[in-house]
Amino acid sequence: MPYKPLSLAFAVATILGTTLPQSAIADEAIDCGDEQRCLEHLIVTGDVMRQPVHLVSDPKQNRLPLPAYDGSGFLRSIPGFNITRKGGSGGDPTFRGQGGSRLSIVDDGQHVYGACGGRMDPPTNYIYPEAYDQITVIKGPQTVKYGPVGTAGTILFEKDRHRFSEADIEGRASATAGSFERRDSIIELTGGDKNYYVDFDMNQSSSDHYQDGNGNKVQSSYDRKSSNIALGWTPSERTVLELAYGESSGSAEYADRLNKARQIDNRDVSLLLQHDFDSTWLKSMEAQAFSNKNDHIMDRFDEGVNAGSNVRRMTQGGHLWFELTPLDPLELTLGVDYMASEHDGRSIAAGDNGLDDLLQKPFKEDMRYYNYGVFAESVYRIDNSSLHGGLRYDQWNTELLIAQQGERDDSLFSGYLRYEYVIDGHQYYAGVGTAKRMPDYWEFMKSSVGNSAQKAFELAPETTNQLDIGWIYQGPIETSVSLFYGQIDDYILIDATGPASVARNIDATLYGGEASVDYALNEQWSAQLTLSYTRGENDTDNVALGQISPLEARLTVNYQWQNWTMAAQWRGVAAQERYTLGQGNIVGQDLGESRGFGTLALNASWSYSKALSVIIGVENLFDVTYAEHVSKAGSGNDLPGSEAMFRVNEPGRNLWAKLNYRF
């Protein structure tokens, strides 16, 4: 169904703004005066860790840099994360030098996997951050709860469940406009009574090709629309039953390849039951079932080249969790989960011609896998300290239906133990974790080391053993330090140094961490400094581990007065001289060393009331030409008048403005 969320968002904001009682608006405006800093809706700095191994963020708040249109762009604003640039969309997030399935992406309880063999549609590509109520990053293998363990970390994109004591409706509208024809919008509506609720959002994002700092046009246009609706039944204060449906459609072009993404579609449905018990030992239960499908078409038909394919990914699953308190100091979570995923595709063949012929071809399944998991996770609290632990067992069945074909069963164990201590505003923690990860679809589909005509179906599961330690201080100067040291047995390396891109197991070591300092100089001025660094070693080949981002620092200075805020953020990235040509992961391989760079971003916001605010900003103020170390090669940048790039460059100077309205 065609719709125009941008126009609708502006219309709703304008209509509601003119129909609200002006006295109410005036009263709200007073609340943002001399004695109020309105931090709840004017925060513009980045997010830092304020509890051990957890970083919690509100994606609806204003922030630097430019508000992200997808999940990877949002994560990039968090210390330790980076994205692999392909174009304007489809960026793959990495954390501490690790990406792909080493990061567990959980979309409101669902596992959504991309379909494209070339990673045009990573899981975060289907996520519009502003449509979520909370985003949580759990660093390292320090949870076993959310399905297959993310060895590098787990990222939860979460939505609230709603309860109304009486009939009511509320909502928000947001619209963003920027350089290179950037247009974003979202409208959210939530309403209900004590028995029922409905939660609806509709969003749109698009952009034309951007230009780098040299004025060179980078093939990067995209257009995406999505909508979600959830219907909830609340028969009591203890129970919520919710049925949710979402769909999205999009298209994109990329600078690292000649294929265009004609279609990037997703459909998903989920059923959720939450119930709190009136018991001293059984606290609550949660059950969820979900199903989602990705449908992706990539081709070169518009260029007059008869090349194209259509791939799909179908995933179903669910979980059942019980929260127990068998002892006063002990909290225990027991759970089981299940997931099944199938991948198939069809391609143009000799004698076929164009899209119509492609869509007439039958689909052929190439891989399917099933996962059953059971886990226990607990917290034991004594005075100022707590002990956190978890253990998980996964049973995998994987079938390869092309090339040499085959079937395999794998039994994997994962677990962690973490000690936390709190005293006088200081939090200290130390944790050890071990996590086993099955090779993912993209790794299995690489060539085998022993036979390039076969798939890498013999790969061993990857085992990460990691130590995480840290310190958090919340006082006049808020400080956090998070350090890790990990040894990875059977690390799955993608090696493109030979005639074929192969996947093979090696042993690797990773270590580094993140640090932050927040300091409020006075009521108006504050500053934040963050640092992140990771070093990786390929112990088997005795070379640097591929695709590791270099040292990065961000300094943000904020000024706030009454209902005005201003912020400046300087991002400095060091040169990366440690690389191994042609080695990396499913997202990309090292292209060589990279230069250091620094960029400056500015923004300012004004709040007319608690309901209405405007923010304007500029990214890359000095129009610097630069590329991230992990960016893809720019060999597919074939726009008329453009130039191929060694790496896909980041956008040049970029102006933007955003309007937020709550009602």
C-alpha positions as CSV (number, residue, x, y, z in Angstrom):
1,M,0.0,0.0,0.0
2,P,1.6,3.3,-1.0
3,Y,2.0,6.0,1.6
4,K,4.1,9.1,2.4
5,P,5.1,9.1,6.0
6,L,7.1,12.3,5.7
7,S,4.2,14.3,4.5
8,L,1.9,12.6,7.1
9,A,4.3,13.2,9.9
10,F,4.6,16.9,9.1
11,A,0.8,17.1,8.7
12,V,0.1,15.5,12.0
13,A,2.7,17.6,13.8
14,T,1.2,20.8,12.2
15,I,-2.4,19.9,12.9
16,L,-1.9,18.9,16.5
17,G,0.4,21.8,17.1
18,T,-2.3,24.3,16.0
19,T,-5.1,22.5,17.8
20,L,-3.5,22.1,21.2
21,P,-4.5,24.7,23.8
22,Q,-1.9,27.4,23.7
23,S,-2.0,27.9,27.4
24,A,-1.0,24.3,27.9
25,I,2.0,24.8,25.6
26,A,3.0,28.0,27.4
27,D,2.9,26.1,30.7
28,E,5.1,23.4,29.4
29,A,7.5,25.9,27.9
30,I,8.0,27.3,31.4
31,D,9.1,23.9,32.6
32,C,12.1,24.2,30.3
33,G,13.2,27.5,31.8
34,D,16.1,28.5,34.1
35,E,15.6,25.9,36.7
36,Q,15.0,22.9,34.3
37,R,17.6,21.4,31.9
38,C,15.0,19.2,30.1
39,L,17.5,16.4,29.8
40,E,14.8,13.9,29.1
41,H,14.4,15.2,25.6
42,L,17.5,17.3,24.8
43,I,20.3,14.8,25.3
44,V,22.6,15.1,22.3
45,T,25.8,13.2,23.3
46,G,26.7,9.6,22.8
47,D,26.0,6.7,25.1
48,V,28.4,5.2,27.6
49,M,28.3,2.2,30.0
50,R,26.7,2.8,33.4
51,Q,26.3,-0.8,34.5
52,P,28.7,-3.7,34.1
53,V,28.9,-5.0,30.5
54,H,25.6,-3.4,29.7
55,L,25.0,-0.2,27.7
56,V,21.4,1.0,27.6
57,S,20.3,3.7,25.1
58,D,17.1,5.6,24.3
59,P,16.9,5.7,20.5
60,K,14.2,8.4,20.5
61,Q,16.4,11.1,22.1
62,N,18.4,13.6,20.0
63,R,22.0,12.7,19.5
64,L,25.2,13.3,17.5
65,P,26.0,12.3,14.8
66,L,23.1,12.6,12.3
67,P,20.1,10.5,13.4
68,A,20.5,7.0,12.0
69,Y,18.1,5.4,9.5
70,D,19.1,1.8,10.3
71,G,20.4,-0.2,13.2
72,S,24.1,-0.2,12.1
73,G,24.1,3.6,11.8
74,F,22.8,3.9,15.4
75,L,25.3,1.4,16.8
76,R,28.1,3.4,15.2
77,S,27.5,6.2,17.7
78,I,28.4,3.8,20.6
79,P,32.1,3.4,21.5
80,G,33.7,0.2,20.2
81,F,31.4,0.0,17.2
82,N,32.1,0.7,13.5
83,I,30.4,-0.1,10.3
84,T,31.6,-1.4,7.0
85,R,30.6,1.1,4.3
86,K,29.2,-0.2,1.1
87,G,27.1,2.8,0.2
88,G,24.2,4.7,1.9
89,S,22.6,1.5,3.3
90,G,23.5,-2.1,4.1
91,G,26.3,-1.2,6.5
92,D,27.5,-4.1,8.6
93,P,28.2,-3.3,12.3
94,T,31.3,-4.5,13.9
95,F,32.1,-4.5,17.7
96,R,35.7,-4.9,18.9
97,G,36.7,-6.0,15.4
98,Q,34.0,-8.7,15.2
99,G,30.8,-8.7,13.1
100,G,28.5,-11.0,11.3
101,S,27.0,-13.7,13.4
102,R,29.5,-13.0,16.2
103,L,27.1,-10.2,17.1
104,S,23.7,-11.5,18.1
105,I,21.0,-9.1,16.8
106,V,17.7,-9.6,18.5
107,D,14.8,-7.6,17.0
108,D,12.2,-7.4,19.8
109,G,12.6,-11.1,20.5
110,Q,13.1,-12.2,16.9
111,H,16.2,-13.4,15.1
112,V,16.1,-11.8,11.7
113,Y,18.9,-12.9,9.2
114,G,19.7,-11.3,5.9
115,A,19.2,-13.2,2.6
116,C,21.9,-11.7,0.3
117,G,25.0,-13.8,-0.1
118,G,26.9,-10.5,-0.5
119,R,25.5,-9.0,2.7
120,M,23.4,-6.3,1.0
121,D,20.8,-6.8,3.8
122,P,22.4,-7.5,7.1
123,P,19.9,-7.8,10.0
124,T,20.3,-4.2,11.1
125,N,19.2,-3.1,7.6
126,Y,15.6,-3.9,8.6
127,I,15.7,-1.9,11.9
128,Y,14.6,1.7,12.1
129,P,16.0,2.7,15.5
130,E,13.5,5.4,16.4
131,A,10.7,2.9,16.3
132,Y,12.1,1.1,19.3
133,D,11.9,2.2,23.0
134,Q,15.3,0.9,24.2
135,I,18.5,-0.5,22.7
136,T,20.8,-2.6,24.9
137,V,24.3,-3.7,24.2
138,I,25.7,-6.6,26.3
139,K,29.4,-6.8,25.8
140,G,31.2,-10.1,25.2
141,P,29.9,-13.6,26.0
142,Q,28.2,-12.4,29.2
143,T,24.7,-13.7,28.6
144,V,23.2,-17.0,27.4
145,K,19.5,-15.9,27.4
146,Y,18.8,-14.6,23.9
147,G,19.1,-17.6,21.6
148,P,22.5,-18.6,20.0
149,V,25.1,-16.7,22.0
150,G,26.8,-13.7,20.4
151,T,30.5,-14.3,21.0
152,A,31.4,-10.6,20.5
153,G,28.2,-9.3,22.1
154,T,24.4,-9.2,22.1
155,I,22.3,-6.3,20.9
156,L,18.7,-6.0,21.9
157,F,16.3,-3.7,20.0
158,E,13.3,-3.6,22.3
159,K,9.8,-2.3,22.3
160,D,7.6,-1.6,25.4
161,R,4.4,-3.4,26.2
162,H,1.6,-1.0,27.2
163,R,-1.0,-0.8,30.0
164,F,-3.7,1.9,30.3
165,S,-5.7,2.5,33.4
166,E,-8.3,4.4,31.3
167,A,-9.0,5.1,27.7
168,D,-6.1,7.2,26.3
169,I,-4.1,7.8,23.1
170,E,-0.6,9.2,22.7
171,G,2.0,9.5,20.0
172,R,4.9,11.2,18.4
173,A,5.9,12.4,14.9
174,S,9.5,13.0,13.7
175,A,10.8,14.3,10.4
176,T,14.4,14.7,9.2
177,A,15.7,16.5,6.1
178,G,19.3,16.7,5.1
179,S,21.9,17.1,2.3
180,F,21.9,14.6,-0.6
181,E,18.1,14.6,-0.5
182,R,18.1,12.7,2.8
183,R,14.5,12.4,4.0
184,D,13.4,10.5,7.1
185,S,10.1,10.4,8.9
186,I,8.2,8.4,11.5
187,I,4.8,8.5,13.1
188,E,3.9,6.5,16.2
189,L,0.5,6.1,17.8
190,T,-0.4,4.1,21.0
191,G,-3.9,3.9,22.4
192,G,-6.0,1.7,24.5
193,D,-7.9,1.2,27.8
194,K,-7.5,-1.2,30.7
195,N,-8.3,-4.2,28.6
196,Y,-6.8,-3.6,25.1
197,Y,-4.1,-1.5,23.4
198,V,-2.9,-0.9,19.9
199,D,0.7,0.2,19.0
200,F,1.3,1.4,15.5
201,D,4.3,3.0,13.7
202,M,5.1,3.9,10.1
203,N,8.4,5.2,8.9
204,Q,10.2,6.1,5.7
205,S,13.8,6.9,4.8
206,S,15.4,7.8,1.5
207,S,18.5,9.4,0.2
208,D,20.1,10.2,-3.2
209,H,23.8,9.5,-3.9
210,Y,26.0,11.4,-1.5
211,Q,29.3,13.2,-2.3
212,D,32.6,12.7,-0.5
213,G,34.8,15.6,0.6
214,N,36.3,15.8,-2.9
215,G,32.9,16.3,-4.4
216,N,33.0,12.9,-6.0
217,K,29.6,11.3,-6.2
218,V,29.4,8.0,-4.4
219,Q,26.8,5.5,-5.5
220,S,24.7,5.2,-2.4
221,S,21.0,5.9,-3.0
222,Y,18.3,4.0,-1.0
223,D,14.6,4.1,-0.3
224,R,12.8,2.2,2.4
225,K,9.4,2.1,3.9
226,S,8.1,0.1,6.9
227,S,5.2,-0.2,9.2
228,N,4.4,-2.2,12.3
229,I,1.3,-2.8,14.3
230,A,0.8,-4.6,17.6
231,L,-2.6,-5.5,19.2
232,G,-2.5,-6.2,22.9
233,W,-4.9,-7.8,25.4
234,T,-4.4,-7.0,29.1
235,P,-7.1,-9.1,30.9
236,S,-5.4,-8.3,34.2
237,E,-2.6,-6.2,35.6
238,R,-0.4,-9.3,35.5
239,T,-1.0,-10.5,32.0
240,V,-0.2,-9.2,28.5
241,L,-1.0,-11.1,25.2
242,E,0.3,-9.3,22.1
243,L,0.0,-10.1,18.4
244,A,2.4,-8.1,16.2
245,Y,2.9,-7.8,12.5
246,G,5.5,-5.8,10.5
247,E,6.6,-5.3,7.0
248,S,9.2,-3.3,5.1
249,S,10.2,-2.8,1.5
250,G,13.2,-1.0,0.0
251,S,15.8,-0.7,-2.7
252,A,19.4,0.5,-2.8
253,E,22.5,1.0,-4.8
254,Y,26.1,0.4,-3.6
255,A,29.5,1.8,-4.5
256,D,31.3,-1.6,-3.9
257,R,29.5,-3.7,-6.5
258,L,27.7,-3.5,-9.8
259,N,24.6,-5.3,-8.7
260,K,21.7,-3.1,-7.5
261,A,19.3,-4.1,-4.8
262,R,16.0,-3.9,-6.6
263,Q,14.1,-5.3,-3.7
264,I,14.8,-5.7,0.0
265,D,11.6,-6.8,1.6
266,N,10.8,-8.3,5.0
267,R,7.6,-9.6,6.6
268,D,7.3,-10.7,10.2
269,V,4.7,-11.8,12.7
270,S,5.0,-12.7,16.4
271,L,2.8,-13.7,19.3
272,L,3.9,-12.8,22.8
273,L,2.5,-13.8,26.3
274,Q,3.8,-12.3,29.5
275,H,2.4,-13.2,32.9
276,D,3.5,-12.2,36.5
277,F,2.7,-14.8,39.2
278,D,1.5,-14.1,42.7
279,S,4.0,-16.4,44.2
280,T,7.0,-16.1,46.5
281,W,9.2,-18.3,44.2
282,L,7.7,-18.1,40.7
283,K,8.0,-14.5,39.6
284,S,7.0,-14.5,35.9
285,M,6.9,-16.3,32.5
286,E,7.3,-15.2,28.9
287,A,6.5,-17.1,25.8
288,Q,7.0,-15.9,22.3
289,A,6.6,-17.4,18.8
290,F,7.8,-15.6,15.6
291,S,8.1,-16.1,11.9
292,N,9.8,-13.8,9.4
293,K,10.8,-13.8,5.7
294,N,13.3,-11.8,3.7
295,D,12.9,-11.5,0.0
296,H,15.7,-9.9,-2.0
297,I,16.3,-9.2,-5.7
298,M,19.6,-8.0,-7.0
299,D,20.4,-7.4,-10.7
300,R,21.9,-5.4,-13.4
301,F,19.0,-5.3,-15.8
302,D,18.8,-1.5,-15.7
303,E,22.3,-1.4,-17.1
304,G,21.4,-3.6,-20.0
305,V,23.3,-6.6,-18.5
306,N,21.4,-9.8,-18.2
307,A,22.4,-10.7,-14.7
308,G,20.2,-11.1,-11.6
309,S,19.1,-13.3,-8.8
310,N,16.3,-13.6,-6.2
311,V,17.1,-15.0,-2.7
312,R,15.0,-15.6,0.3
313,R,15.4,-16.4,4.0
314,M,12.6,-17.9,6.1
315,T,13.1,-18.1,9.9
316,Q,10.7,-19.4,12.5
317,G,11.3,-19.7,16.2
318,G,10.3,-19.0,19.8
319,H,11.2,-19.1,23.4
320,L,9.8,-19.9,26.8
321,W,11.3,-18.2,29.9
322,F,10.6,-18.6,33.6
323,E,11.8,-16.1,36.2
324,L,12.1,-17.6,39.7
325,T,13.2,-16.5,43.1
326,P,13.8,-19.7,45.0
327,L,15.8,-17.8,47.7
328,D,15.6,-14.1,48.8
329,P,19.0,-13.3,47.4
330,L,18.7,-15.5,44.3
331,E,17.1,-14.7,41.0
332,L,17.0,-17.5,38.4
333,T,15.9,-17.6,34.8
334,L,15.2,-20.9,33.1
335,G,14.4,-21.1,29.4
336,V,14.2,-23.1,26.2
337,D,14.2,-21.8,22.6
338,Y,14.0,-23.0,19.1
339,M,14.9,-21.7,15.7
340,A,14.6,-23.0,12.1
341,S,15.9,-21.2,9.1
342,E,15.8,-22.0,5.4
343,H,17.6,-20.2,2.5
344,D,16.7,-20.6,-1.2
345,G,17.2,-18.7,-4.4
346,R,16.9,-18.5,-8.2
347,S,19.1,-16.9,-10.8
348,I,18.9,-15.9,-14.4
349,A,20.2,-18.6,-16.8
350,A,21.4,-18.8,-20.4
351,G,18.5,-18.0,-22.7
352,D,16.6,-16.0,-20.0
353,N,16.1,-12.3,-20.5
354,G,15.3,-9.7,-17.8
355,L,13.3,-9.5,-14.6
356,D,10.2,-11.3,-16.0
357,D,12.2,-14.4,-16.8
358,L,13.9,-14.3,-13.4
359,L,10.6,-14.2,-11.6
360,Q,9.4,-17.2,-13.5
361,K,12.3,-19.4,-12.4
362,P,11.7,-22.0,-9.6
363,F,13.4,-21.5,-6.2
364,K,16.1,-23.9,-5.2
365,E,16.9,-24.5,-1.5
366,D,20.6,-24.4,-0.7
367,M,20.7,-24.6,3.1
368,R,18.6,-25.2,6.1
369,Y,19.4,-25.4,9.8
370,Y,17.6,-26.1,13.1
371,N,18.7,-25.0,16.6
372,Y,17.3,-26.1,20.0
373,G,18.7,-24.4,23.1
374,V,18.2,-24.7,26.8
375,F,19.7,-22.4,29.4
376,A,19.9,-21.3,33.0
377,E,20.9,-17.8,34.1
378,S,21.2,-16.5,37.7
379,V,22.0,-13.6,39.9
380,Y,23.0,-14.1,43.6
381,R,23.2,-10.9,45.7
382,I,25.0,-10.5,49.0
383,D,25.3,-7.0,50.6
384,N,27.3,-4.9,48.1
385,S,28.2,-7.7,45.8
386,S,26.6,-10.0,43.3
387,L,27.5,-13.1,41.4
388,H,26.1,-13.6,37.9
389,G,26.3,-16.8,35.9
390,G,24.8,-18.8,33.1
391,L,25.1,-22.1,31.3
392,R,23.6,-23.0,27.9
393,Y,23.4,-26.0,25.7
394,D,22.7,-25.8,21.9
395,Q,21.9,-28.7,19.5
396,W,22.3,-27.8,15.8
397,N,21.3,-29.7,12.7
398,T,22.5,-28.3,9.4
399,E,21.9,-29.5,5.9
400,L,23.8,-28.4,2.8
401,L,21.7,-29.0,-0.3
402,I,24.1,-27.8,-3.1
403,A,27.7,-28.6,-4.1
404,Q,28.9,-31.7,-2.3
405,Q,25.7,-31.7,-0.1
406,G,25.7,-33.2,3.4
407,E,24.2,-33.0,6.9
408,R,25.9,-32.5,10.3
409,D,24.9,-32.4,13.9
410,D,26.7,-30.2,16.5
411,S,26.3,-30.0,20.3
412,L,27.6,-26.8,21.8
413,F,28.1,-25.5,25.3
414,S,28.4,-21.9,26.4
415,G,28.6,-20.3,29.9
416,Y,29.8,-17.3,31.9
417,L,30.5,-16.2,35.5
418,R,30.8,-12.6,36.6
419,Y,31.4,-10.9,40.0
420,E,30.3,-7.4,40.7
421,Y,31.0,-5.2,43.7
422,V,29.5,-1.8,44.5
423,I,30.8,0.7,47.0
424,D,30.5,4.5,47.4
425,G,29.5,5.2,43.8
426,H,32.1,2.7,42.4
427,Q,31.2,-0.5,40.5
428,Y,33.9,-3.1,39.9
429,Y,33.4,-6.3,37.9
430,A,35.3,-9.2,36.5
431,G,33.8,-11.9,34.3
432,V,34.9,-15.0,32.3
433,G,32.9,-16.4,29.5
434,T,33.1,-19.1,26.9
435,A,30.9,-19.3,23.9
436,K,30.7,-21.7,21.0
437,R,29.4,-20.4,17.6
438,M,28.2,-22.4,14.6
439,P,29.6,-21.3,11.2
440,D,26.9,-19.2,9.6
441,Y,25.4,-19.4,6.1
442,W,28.0,-17.0,4.6
443,E,30.9,-18.9,6.0
444,F,29.6,-22.3,4.9
445,M,29.0,-21.0,1.4
446,K,32.7,-20.0,0.9
447,S,35.0,-22.4,-0.9
448,S,36.6,-25.3,1.0
449,V,40.3,-25.1,1.6
450,G,40.9,-28.5,0.1
451,N,38.6,-28.2,-2.9
452,S,37.4,-25.0,-4.4
453,A,34.5,-26.8,-6.1
454,Q,33.1,-27.6,-2.7
455,K,31.6,-25.5,0.1
456,A,33.3,-25.0,3.4
457,F,31.0,-27.4,5.2
458,E,33.8,-29.0,7.2
459,L,34.4,-25.9,9.2
460,A,34.7,-26.4,13.0
461,P,32.6,-24.3,15.4
462,E,34.3,-21.3,16.8
463,T,35.1,-21.2,20.5
464,T,35.6,-17.8,22.3
465,N,37.2,-17.8,25.8
466,Q,37.1,-14.2,27.1
467,L,38.0,-12.2,30.3
468,D,36.0,-9.0,30.8
469,I,36.9,-6.6,33.6
470,G,35.8,-3.0,34.3
471,W,35.3,-0.1,36.6
472,I,32.4,2.4,36.7
473,Y,32.2,5.5,38.8
474,Q,29.2,7.7,39.1
475,G,30.0,10.9,40.9
476,P,31.0,14.5,40.0
477,I,33.0,13.0,37.1
478,E,31.3,9.9,35.6
479,T,33.9,7.4,34.4
480,S,33.8,3.9,33.0
481,V,36.5,1.5,31.8
482,S,35.8,-1.8,30.1
483,L,38.6,-4.1,29.1
484,F,38.7,-7.5,27.5
485,Y,41.1,-10.3,26.5
486,G,39.8,-13.1,24.3
487,Q,41.4,-16.3,22.9
488,I,39.4,-17.7,20.0
489,D,40.0,-21.3,19.0
490,D,39.0,-22.3,15.4
491,Y,38.3,-18.7,14.5
492,I,36.6,-18.7,11.1
493,L,38.8,-16.6,8.8
494,I,37.8,-15.6,5.2
495,D,40.9,-15.7,3.1
496,A,40.7,-14.1,-0.4
497,T,44.4,-14.3,-1.2
498,G,44.1,-17.2,-3.6
499,P,42.0,-17.8,-6.8
500,A,38.9,-18.5,-4.6
501,S,37.6,-17.0,-1.4
502,V,37.9,-19.7,1.2
503,A,36.9,-20.1,4.8
504,R,39.3,-21.8,7.2
505,N,39.8,-22.2,10.9
506,I,42.6,-20.5,12.7
507,D,43.5,-19.6,16.3
508,A,43.2,-15.9,17.2
509,T,43.7,-13.4,20.0
510,L,41.8,-10.2,20.6
511,Y,42.2,-7.6,23.4
512,G,41.4,-4.0,24.0
513,G,38.4,-2.1,25.4
514,E,36.5,1.2,25.8
515,A,36.8,4.1,28.3
516,S,34.7,7.2,28.9
517,V,34.7,10.3,31.0
518,D,31.6,12.5,31.6
519,Y,32.2,15.8,33.4
520,A,29.7,18.6,34.1
521,L,31.7,21.8,34.4
522,N,28.6,23.7,35.6
523,E,24.9,23.9,35.0
524,Q,25.5,25.0,31.4
525,W,28.7,23.2,30.2
526,S,29.5,19.6,30.1
527,A,32.0,17.4,28.2
528,Q,32.4,13.7,27.3
529,L,35.5,11.9,26.1
530,T,35.4,8.3,24.9
531,L,38.2,6.0,23.7
532,S,38.0,2.6,22.0
533,Y,40.8,0.2,20.9
534,T,41.1,-3.4,19.7
535,R,44.1,-5.4,18.7
536,G,43.8,-8.7,16.9
537,E,46.4,-11.4,16.2
538,N,46.1,-14.3,13.8
539,D,48.1,-16.7,15.9
540,T,48.1,-19.5,13.3
541,D,49.6,-17.5,10.5
542,N,51.5,-15.2,12.9
543,V,50.1,-12.0,11.3
544,A,47.6,-9.3,12.2
545,L,44.0,-10.4,12.3
546,G,42.1,-8.8,9.4
547,Q,39.4,-6.2,9.6
548,I,40.3,-4.6,13.0
549,S,39.4,-0.9,13.3
550,P,42.1,1.4,14.8
551,L,42.2,3.5,17.9
552,E,39.3,6.0,18.0
553,A,38.6,9.0,20.3
554,R,35.5,11.2,20.5
555,L,35.3,14.4,22.4
556,T,31.9,16.1,22.8
557,V,31.3,19.5,24.4
558,N,27.7,20.5,25.3
559,Y,26.1,23.8,26.2
560,Q,22.6,24.0,27.6
561,W,20.7,27.1,28.7
562,Q,17.0,27.1,29.3
563,N,15.4,25.4,26.3
564,W,18.4,25.7,24.1
565,T,21.3,23.2,23.6
566,M,24.4,23.2,21.5
567,A,26.9,20.5,21.0
568,A,30.2,19.9,19.1
569,Q,31.7,16.5,18.6
570,W,35.2,15.8,17.3
571,R,36.0,12.3,16.2
572,G,39.6,11.3,15.7
573,V,40.7,8.0,14.3
574,A,44.3,6.8,14.1
575,A,45.9,5.3,11.1
576,Q,45.8,1.5,10.9
577,E,49.1,0.0,9.9
578,R,48.4,-3.5,11.1
579,Y,46.6,-5.4,8.4
580,T,46.9,-8.6,6.4
581,L,46.0,-8.2,2.7
582,G,43.0,-10.3,1.6
583,Q,42.1,-11.7,5.1
584,G,39.0,-10.8,7.1
585,N,35.5,-12.0,7.7
586,I,32.2,-12.5,5.8
587,V,31.7,-8.7,5.6
588,G,35.1,-7.8,4.0
589,Q,38.8,-8.4,3.8
590,D,41.8,-6.1,4.4
591,L,42.7,-3.8,1.5
592,G,45.8,-2.4,3.0
593,E,46.7,0.2,5.5
594,S,44.5,3.2,6.1
595,R,45.1,6.8,7.0
596,G,44.0,8.5,10.2
597,F,41.4,11.3,10.1
598,G,39.4,13.7,12.2
599,T,36.0,15.1,11.7
600,L,33.9,17.8,13.4
601,A,30.1,17.7,13.9
602,L,27.9,20.5,15.3
603,N,24.3,20.6,16.3
604,A,21.9,22.9,18.2
605,S,18.4,22.3,19.4
606,W,15.5,24.4,20.6
607,S,12.5,23.2,22.6
608,Y,9.3,25.1,22.3
609,S,7.8,22.9,24.9
610,K,8.2,19.4,26.3
611,A,6.2,18.3,23.2
612,L,7.9,20.2,20.4
613,S,11.6,20.5,19.6
614,V,13.8,21.3,16.6
615,I,17.4,20.2,16.1
616,I,19.8,21.3,13.3
617,G,23.2,20.0,12.6
618,V,26.2,19.6,10.3
619,E,28.4,16.6,9.9
620,N,32.0,16.6,8.7
621,L,32.1,20.4,8.9
622,F,35.4,20.8,7.2
623,D,34.4,18.5,4.3
624,V,37.2,16.0,4.9
625,T,37.7,13.2,2.4
626,Y,38.1,9.9,4.4
627,A,37.2,6.2,4.6
628,E,36.9,3.8,7.5
629,H,39.6,1.1,7.6
630,V,36.9,-1.6,7.3
631,S,35.1,0.0,4.4
632,K,34.6,-2.1,1.2
633,A,36.5,-1.4,-2.0
634,G,34.9,1.2,-4.2
635,S,35.3,-0.5,-7.5
636,G,31.6,-0.6,-8.2
637,N,31.2,3.2,-8.2
638,D,30.1,3.6,-11.8
639,L,27.9,6.7,-11.7
640,P,28.4,9.0,-14.7
641,G,31.2,11.4,-13.9
642,S,32.2,9.6,-10.7
643,E,35.5,7.9,-9.9
644,A,36.2,4.4,-8.6
645,M,37.6,4.6,-5.0
646,F,40.2,2.5,-3.2
647,R,37.8,2.3,-0.3
648,V,34.2,3.6,-0.2
649,N,34.6,7.1,1.1
650,E,32.3,8.5,3.8
651,P,30.0,11.5,3.1
652,G,31.4,15.0,2.9
653,R,29.8,18.0,4.6
654,N,26.2,17.2,5.4
655,L,23.6,19.6,6.7
656,W,20.4,18.3,8.4
657,A,17.4,19.4,10.4
658,K,15.0,17.4,12.5
659,L,11.5,18.1,14.0
660,N,10.2,16.1,16.9
661,Y,6.6,16.3,18.2
662,R,4.9,14.4,21.0
663,F,1.2,14.4,21.8
